[in-house]
């Protein structure tokens, strides 16, 4: 019987782990000795597996989720209320005090008023009421944040004023381009793929769409495509700079969808193709 050197032992354990990731260490030892005619102690194998994180990776037993019924609605409501409160009271506030970050112009404020209460719906929207804003008061965006997120009285936003209001909210949050450029009727939406993947990982693929920006237009014919392209390209670059990925939703534009390919981002070659198409 041969005694394997460290490299040969590690290579053999890695190969076995790929084939059988849940195999217990005793079984790993047995297989290695039988398949390679090795003289190998359990102590040496344990040291190798511990050092290189090659222990069993057995997945936990699956649990059937409970039904999300009326009882769940109350539990979820209580959970998120306590989660928000404790995150502020037990994490944010102590850290702000510990590092005296307020001395550098930062502030933590609770949104006390409804920020949108008239949208023509049976139940007025309260939007961010009850939430918190952690902001840099030295930022040029601070006045927008105060006006939109921290009003001194409830804001009464009509449906007609909705788009302009949301653009101001986006500016307060630091969004680099408006969500609603001028136009109406037909819409191209840019969805946040980064956020969608987070929702899917948490809740499964239940049709989540996270709209980042929208481009509204009256016609939506080929002469308009260049404008969409330039606006989308600007949004993509802006969101990429903060680690976000945008996809384009072309459901209302089958011609453009056919040309671009569903959900594709624009490459430099496609930009040139669009410019050529517009000539």
HELIX and SHEET records of a PDB file:
HELIX    1   1 UNK A    6  UNK A   19  1                                  14    
HELIX    2   2 UNK A   25  UNK A   36  1                                  12    
HELIX    3   3 UNK A   42  UNK A   51  1                                  10    
HELIX    4   4 UNK A   70  UNK A   86  1                                  17    
HELIX    5   5 UNK A   87  UNK A   92  3                                   6    
HELIX    6   6 UNK A   93  UNK A   98  1                                   6    
HELIX    7   7 UNK A  101  UNK A  104  5                                   4    
HELIX    8   8 UNK A  142  UNK A  149  1                                   8    
HELIX    9   9 UNK A  159  UNK A  161  5                                   3    
HELIX   10  10 UNK A  162  UNK A  172  1                                  11    
HELIX   11  11 UNK A  193  UNK A  203  1                                  11    
HELIX   12  12 UNK A  222  UNK A  240  1                                  19    
HELIX   13  13 UNK A  254  UNK A  260  1                                   7    
HELIX   14  14 UNK A  268  UNK A  278  1                                  11    
SHEET    1   A 2 UNK A 106  UNK A 110  0                                        
SHEET    2   A 2 UNK A 132  UNK A 136 -1                                        
SHEET    1   B 3 UNK A 211  UNK A 217  0                                        
SHEET    2   B 3 UNK A 186  UNK A 192 -1                                        
SHEET    3   B 3 UNK A 246  UNK A 249 -1                                        
END                                                                             
